[in-house]
């Protein structure tokens, strides 16, 4: 019987580490709850603590899903300016 390696997403890891950092339950209780080894949770927690300063020092490069790139906005502004100028000349 071959064992396959499980992979965990960043959201799952973050949820487990957040609960571990809250320290409401022990690592062993969390390990049973999420069907993980206690050592795995400890490693994720240590990695999160090591990299925690990067959250505050890095610039925000994440683009929101609803955010429109600035190039498209500038192109639209230019188009509207031309249309506005054309309509002003037509009326005046």
Secondary structure, 3 states (H helix, E strand, C coil): CCCCCCCCCHHHHHHHHHHHHHCCCCHHHHHHHHCCCHHHHHHHHHHHHHCHHHHHHCCCCCCCCCCCCHHHHHHHHHHHHHHHHHHHHHHC
